[in-house]
Amino acid sequence: MTAGRYAPSPSGDLHVGNLRTAVLAWLFARSTSRPLLLRYEDLDASRTVTGSDRRQREDLEAVGISFDAEPLYQSQRSRVYDDAVAQLRQRGLVYECFCTRREIQEAPRAPHAPPGAYPGTCRQLSPDQRRRRAAQRRPALRLRAEVDEYTVTDRLLGQITAAVDDVVLVRNDGTAAYNLAAVVDDQLTGVDQVVRADDLADSAPRQAYLRELLYGAEAARAVEYAHVPLVVNAEGRRLAKRDGAVTLEQLAEQQVTAEQVRDRLLVSLGLPPGPLPQALEAFDPAALPAEPWVWSL
Ligand code: GLU
């Protein structure tokens, strides 16, 4: 099995930056004869906006992106995530973590520890300490990582080496964490091509490491990554909803059609405007612009 995927969080309408990434996911998949899958990353119920899954899909279709299977909803897949955690647990690779965000920020850490990495506070709790903490707080589950860093190869960025820390596998409200869910879903749906915005490039090594632990080195090595440049606003910051008219609905109010948006996205990628299948003929990953694209209306 082999596939590409687009994996939005249904937390509101897609903006032109999200649509551009989706166009690239489509181009990469189609140009390598892979089906493209749609996966809604809706594990964080507090961020999910009812109906935005349908709106996102309509907007993707409006710019010409079609998918080859019914969408997957992560919120309906706790069984497969539980199975993966059980497998790691059996191998002694899971531990309970009682730290609050604040405790993690304030904990002493090794001088060269990468910023934001978990300092390992709960790794070696004695049974007694664990009991005491468990009386006060529900634990998250963390991976007992056995490496400090890991390297993947990216079609656009070359080698990406990044820190692997003891990532959260299950949050303390019991839901699977992003990295675990993404890795399990990618594997079980045959995804071997990951195209997404380059602000997630540093997640690729830890996801590949987790994939290796769960499914073997060959499965981890088989994944092709392409982390694509972000779309930014006039100040050079990652495009956001507050940056004016950035969704198809808002742009329609300014008399900009979905076809015009598609054409602007394609031109920004150095591709001819028009229907996506036509752009596909001219698509060459090596010729993609490497800089962020500045959006302005
Ligand atoms: N759900 C993530 C996002 O919307 C994408 C995660 C991924 O592609 O791995 O930014």
Residues whose N, C-alpha, C, O or C-beta is under 5 A from the ligand:
A	BS01	LIG	A7 P8 S9 E41 A182 R196
